Amino acid sequence: MVVNGHILINTLLVAFDLGGTFVFALSGAMSGVKHKLDLFGVLVLSFAAGNLGGMSRDVLIGAIPPAAIHDWRYVAVSILAGLITFYSYRTVNRLSMPVLVFDAAGLAMFAVSGAGKALAFHAGPVAATLLGMLTGIGGGMVRDVLVREIPTVLRTELYAVAALVGAGVVVIGNMLHLPTAVAGPVGAVLCFGLRAMAIRYSWQLPIARPLEQSETNVNRLDRQ
């Protein structure tokens, strides 16, 4: 029974990981097409967005070589997403709102799988939660940097916070000795729900607001 339980947990985490890889690879490819990259550039962004978060997690927890280059399925899923987007960009682009929903789903799957894998490698509660978040946001940050944009996670509705919530549920579930097959889906649903509500109602953290030029001049006069 224990062996079957481990098989179920591993299968669930891999399913979350591959699902998240496809969704974020899709977003990476869309960014590449938007910036008029060639096919190779689109596939590079597709792979980066879909895998670099998980690769960073694997390196930090000592899972060497990272699954993204050790398991052919991750590369295949990334290339598939890139090719679909490159040759059918107009169709995918028309699905702007569904893509945002898929992005939220990918974030949820990565946050849960990242935290679960970190726990499996004996990471502490805080480390596992942060690694779950890193898995969710890492690839997208690299994607944006490669096309010289401010990373989405730093300027959009609740994103990293949603990933922290999803990963935190998995960690808390582990501390309470709940089955991963229960804590994982609950964490994914909460992460997805928070991200979807943030998109729907434009929820976001306070934004830094620099002084306008007129205010700056007034402050200078006040100091004189």
Residue pairs with C-beta under 8 A, 6 or more apart in sequence:
5 179
8 181
9 116
9 179
9 180
9 181
12 180
12 181
12 184
13 112
13 113
13 116
13 117
13 120
13 180
13 184
14 113
16 109
16 110
16 112
16 113
16 116
16 184
16 188
17 54
17 67
17 74
17 109
17 110
17 113
17 117
18 73
18 74
18 77
19 105
19 106
19 109
20 50
20 54
20 105
20 106
20 107
20 108
20 109
20 110
20 113
20 135
20 136
21 50
21 51
21 54
21 68
21 74
21 77
21 78
22 50
22 77
22 78
22 80
22 81
22 106
23 50
23 81
23 102
23 103
23 105
23 106
23 109
24 49
24 50
24 53
24 103
24 106
24 110
24 139
24 140
25 46
25 47
25 49
25 50
25 51
25 77
25 78
25 80
25 81
25 82
26 46
26 81
26 84
26 85
26 92
26 99
26 102
27 49
27 99
27 103
27 106
27 140
27 143
28 45
28 46
28 47
28 48
28 49
28 50
28 81
28 82
28 139
28 140
28 143
29 42
29 43
29 45
29 46
29 49
29 81
29 82
29 84
29 85
29 86
30 85
30 89
30 92
30 93
30 99
31 45
31 49
31 143
31 144
31 147
32 41
32 42
32 43
32 44
32 45
32 46
32 82
32 85
32 86
32 147
33 42
33 85
33 86
33 89
35 147
37 45
39 86
42 82
42 85
42 86
43 78
43 79
43 82
43 83
43 86
44 146
45 82
45 143
45 146
45 147
46 78
46 79
46 81
46 82
46 85
47 68
47 75
47 78
47 79
47 82
48 139
48 142
48 143
48 146
49 139
49 140
49 142
49 143
50 68
50 74
50 77
50 78
50 81
50 139
51 66
51 68
51 74
51 78
51 139
52 68
52 138
52 139
52 142
53 110
53 114
53 134
53 135
53 136
53 137
53 138
53 139
53 140
54 66
54 67
54 68
54 74
54 110
54 113
54 114
54 135
54 138
54 139
55 66
55 68
55 69
56 134
56 135
56 138
57 63
57 114
57 117
57 118
57 131
57 134
57 135
57 138
58 64
58 65
58 66
58 67
58 68
58 117
59 66
60 131
60 134
61 117
61 118
61 121
61 123
61 131
62 121
63 117
63 121
67 74
68 74
68 75
69 75
84 92
85 92
92 99
100 199
101 196
104 162
104 191
104 192
104 195
104 196
104 199
105 192
106 136
107 136
107 137
107 159
107 162
107 163
107 166
107 191
107 192
107 195
108 136
108 162
108 166
108 187
108 188
108 189
108 191
108 192
108 195
109 188
110 132
110 135
110 136
110 163
111 132
111 133
111 135
111 136
111 162
111 163
111 164
111 166
111 167
111 170
111 187
111 188
111 191
112 132
112 166
112 167
112 170
112 184
112 185
112 187
112 188
112 191
113 132
113 135
113 184
114 131
114 132
114 133
114 134
114 135
114 136
114 167
115 128
115 129
115 131
115 132
115 135
115 166
115 167
115 168
115 170
115 171
115 187
116 132
116 170
116 180
116 184
117 131
117 135
118 127
118 128
118 131
118 132
119 128
119 170
119 171
119 174
123 131
125 171
125 174
125 175
128 167
128 170
128 171
128 174
129 164
129 167
129 168
129 171
130 164
130 167
131 167
132 163
132 164
132 166
132 167
132 168
132 170
132 171
133 160
133 163
133 164
133 167
135 163
136 160
136 163
136 166
136 167
136 191
137 151
137 153
137 159
137 160
137 163
140 151
140 152
140 153
141 151
141 152
141 153
144 150
144 151
144 152
145 151
152 159
153 159
153 160
156 204
157 195
157 198
157 199
157 202
157 203
157 204
158 194
158 195
158 198
158 203
158 204
158 205
159 195
159 198
161 194
161 205
162 191
162 192
162 194
162 195
162 198
163 191
165 187
165 190
165 191
165 194
166 187
166 188
166 190
166 191
166 192
167 187
167 191
168 187
169 183
169 186
169 187
169 190
169 191
170 180
170 183
170 184
170 187
172 183
173 179
173 180
173 182
173 183
173 184
173 186
173 187
174 180
174 183
197 203
198 204
211 219
